[in-house]
């Protein structure tokens, strides 16, 4: 045969060559002869061509046996070769080997291993070591073409495999790692592919090109580039990739670089890939620290074996996750790279088992640091990565490029808008999003985050060990982080605001809400913050579960740290913020800055708003969202922290419940908190849409009664419809609460404040002078205006507003803060039953009037007398009397307009007129009132001429009093006429002097 034509004759080279190329021998007898010769040659190393010459010195140096014949039996000749093979393997595993095998002998040893790769009988040492194991495991495996070797390799870690055979097999595998031709089946199956893809080019040093790792990387690169590699070769590659993952000792780099870590953390685990996974665990930082060289050796091995392409290569993962794959991923073909993706989707779910979770995260740690190891990602994004991120070939790595840099580049381009420039292809973008969603569950799967935030994680988040807590913790401590870490966490949070589905755990928790309320926005290819907005809007639906609500609230709180973290707000207001609020970063400050600008422009009737329309719309959304939880208003929260702890400890934060709690106990709050709550109420009364509780409780009533109402007039509209028969009781109760609040201070009633703008300083200036800034007036100004209403001295607009307030407070004593404050003891002792009534209809006020004589406190007595005075001015402010006399007013006083005591005077005249018959109840109530007024006149005499005139005009004996006064004046006039001048007349001369 032509391959052996040039070999020299007489030195054994020809037989050696024929043995090597025996597959090409066509002559049957020659083939039989060579097969017999092969068995003879390999039984005695001295007969192997050139072996004695090349390895004589090494045999002595390594003490591998005698080279003199006859000293050992013939079978021990294989031991010498085995000893040399072990020496060769050991040398590769040492940094500074004590004994080195000569290059000539190395070649000879590998040559012998190559020649014996066909039939395991030819490796005498392995044959004798594994005879029993061959019978046990591979009895039916026919010898030849390396089949028995492969069978034994597959059973290497069986419990019943003898240690002697296992060691021999390991040595052989190590030789294959150094020279792929030592595996007959691999060399044969991949011969044409190696040639086709130039994986054994002549200009490379033999030691490199023969390495199994080089062959695997070269052919894997061809596969990943979409080139055709024969199925036989791919099958062989799969076997050897699995072999390298299964036994770390087959990779000299691992032994060299990770020896210390193996001894310290992972000793005695080398079977079935456990040691490798133990090392991965150490690298992840779960079992101490690991050297950089060991980490790089592991990363290289993962690239060589490429388990991301087929999970079955990683035996430890395969065994740990078998049950999960059978249940959660049974719809995916076995060996498909999407199995790993499926496992990641089910991470931290009920279907996941703990062992699988650990093995999966250990592997994903390395896959996340080299984008090429995610087969699907590489296939779909290699064009984009080359175009945008300047990547190298699959089997080329750049030392200058940090771990995860390519993927970071891809996801930055994935979320670019069209205006920002080049974007990824649709399928690459989808793949990048898939991986982002999966990896966000563990900070260790984000190389940049782990690298830059290692110190901060230890400092702030050492106790946050549960799933997803580490990133949340970093976000909570954003302002405390070192600059590099803050940037990374900030960028990731900004990304989450655009695509909240990156938060896979949150999405899982919120699945029911998304399906019910947000499925339309969840299905969008591009999120743009719509899904989070939908979740916030539906945060308090009854379908909402606690985990989802907590997650959504946490994200809202994180958003407050930087306006960039609210994607929609950022996109709508970016230019406005740069122009009007430069150097402001915190979202709450940005919202205040923009809101103030909008308000000022509105008040000044500016021709053109400085804040753009789209920003004003989004600003409104942000303002409304902030009212839902006190923590979303940091200044208010900080001011009231101690009060919340003291008074509202068991009240949940959501649904503005803490804010409502603080409002209800406002008098007990610390000064700073009280001031902040008052300011908040002032803002809410100016713009009731910002009153979260009112809007929530009265949502349906607003739709029914105020669909057209402007947001600023919402409370006014609700007040007008409060006593409607179809008004919801809960909403009515809430409106009453807000009315009570408004009546405590005129500044909380914008309508009254505007109507009485001139009257307040005119009549109540002394109250304003006594008041301190930021303190409430406890209804003093309104009480002052009520008295002036009774005196009929207010302007028409102010009078209308005060009339409404008097009418409402006459029905419900709680709407009169001065009465409630000064008469609290009397109400509880004299009118407890009336005060406990579910519906207030003026019975408490009536009770106080009836019991006026029993009231001892001067201030309370004064308040009741003021009520009586007010009721004289208008019957509408005396609900008990008005109800009793409603028919009589209709019959006798229908033509008389209400107000200024006109209808009351009409009823008094009717009472005195014997011809008019009033209703018994009305008559009784009027007589009661006359008695009360007469007592009031005695107790509280007129303070001035105007009060005296008013008392006379509103007195039931008005005609009598006026008659007496008229008679008195006439008598004085007559006396003057009759008696003449009392003084002496003065002459003209005296006047002119």
C-alpha angles and dihedrals in degrees: 000000000000096000090065100036094100098046115117115251124236100028099083094253092115094056090045090052092048090050090052093049098035090124088068095051109111099181108093097210092046089050092051091048094050091048089055091045090051092057091048095046094050092049090067122034090205089069093054109106112264093342095118093050094047100043106030094106093042093053089057094041093051092039091234096157141285124314091202112099123239098031095099133031118265095255093061091065089087089058090066092056090045090051091052091047091053090049090052092048093046092052091057090053096054128079094211107017116207094211121032125200112228117251091242092054091045090057091046093050093049089045090055090048090050092050091050094048094095100059125023090214087073093063093073097188094049091042093056093040093051104035094110093041091051089055090047100046109015105031093133096041111109116228119245138065091048093287096134091049091054092047091052091045089056091054096041095113097043113126093236094052110113117245091230092057092043090055092048091049091048091052090051092048090051089053089051088052088056096042121017090201089073083076105071096193094049094047092047098044095046100037097104093040092051089053094043094054095037094243093148102041113168098234093066119089109263093233090061100041092047093053112112090223092057092049092049093047093047095049094040088054089055091050093049091049088057096254121148115256117178116259091234090056092045089051091053092046090052091053093051095043087054089047092054092048092047098054119034091192090073089070110072091195091061092050092046097046103031103038093113093046092048093050094044102041112008111034118147096017103096097118121103097359095298094127092054091051090046089054090048088053090052090049089051086060097246096118107030131289132319133205121255093237091054091049091051092047090053092047090051092049091050089052092048094049094036098200089175088076094053122010091204089074087071102066095185090054093043093053094043094048101037094105092047092049090050092054109027102029104030091119091066121081114254112263094020112140089231089072089079089050090050091051090051090051089056095045110133093009128121091259093058119092122213097241092051091047091056096045091046095051091045091056095040089055089068096037089054090056095056116040091200091068091069097079097196092047092049092048094050099037107034092101093049092044092051092047099043108021103034096235128181130229121295095262095039121087130189117221090202094060112086121229112281093009095126093050090047088053091050095050092047089057091042091065098042119120120231090255091055093062138245118027135189125266114266096253093046091049091052090050093049090050091049091054094044090053091050099044096046088079093075127036090210089067089064105073096193092049094049093043097049097035103043093109094044092048089055093044102045108014107037091118095045098092102144124101115291093357096111095064091043089051092051089049091050090052095040094130092050097052125105113261098258093047092045090054093050094046090044093052092048092048090049088052091050090053089059096042111019089178085083083077092075095174091052090048090052092050092047096046095112092050092045092050093048104038111008107035093116095057093037090061093056115115089218114042102191092183096297095119095054090046089053092049091050091050091051097039093117100044113127089243090061113109125213096249093053093045092050091048094049092046091049090053090049090052091049090050090060090067095067131008089222088070090070102071098193093045091047093050094045098043107026095109093042092052092050091049103039107020107031118171091020112122110164112090095225090054091047090050091050092046094050094040091052090051091049092047094048091049090050095047092047092047090234113197091226127026114234091214113071120245096245090051092048090053094049091042088059090053091051092048092051093047091051092058093064098073128027090220088067087065101059097185093053091043094051092047092051102036095109092044091051089052092048102041110014103034096131096040116107117240098228128085089034088280095142091051090050091048091053092048091054094053095036095135092058095051126108114264095254094047092044091054092049092048090049090051089049091051091048089054092046093050090050089050111019092185086076089059096096097188094049092048092048098045094042098038095118094041091053089053090049102042107018109032092133097038120119113245090245092057097043097107092044090054092049091049091054091054097038096109095046114129092236095049111125109247093226092051091046089053091050092049089052090051090053091047090052088052092048092051092055091069132013089220088068091059107067094182093053092042091056095043094048097039092124098033098056097060090038098054107015105037093120090061091049090049092053094047121094123223116273092012123117121244095219093226095303095130092048090048089051091052091047091058091050088049089057088051089050093233102124127106113260096253093047091044090055092053094045091048090056091049092048092048092050095044090047087063095043120031090200088072089065105071094183092053092046092048098047099035102041093114094046092048092052094045104035103024105027094129093051092046091053092056114120093224117043112218102165095279094126091054090047090050091052091049092050091048095044092123092055094054110106102176110092095212092051091046089052092052092051090048089051088053090053090049091051092049090058089059094054132007090212090072090059101066096179093052093041092053092047093049100036093111093045092050088051093050103037108020104031093117093051115091117232123251137055091057093287098130091042090055089048091055092047091053090048089051091054093044108092091201093062118079113205125196110274093240092048091048091050093048092048092052089049090052092050089054091047092049093049090050089046090052091053095045097042110033120196114285095209145352092281091053090048091051090048092050091051094047093049096040118114087227091052095129093050094048092047090049092052092048091048093049090049093052092048092051091052090050093052093048089053092052095048101044099041123205117346093198124075117263113247119220122239091243092060091048093050094047 
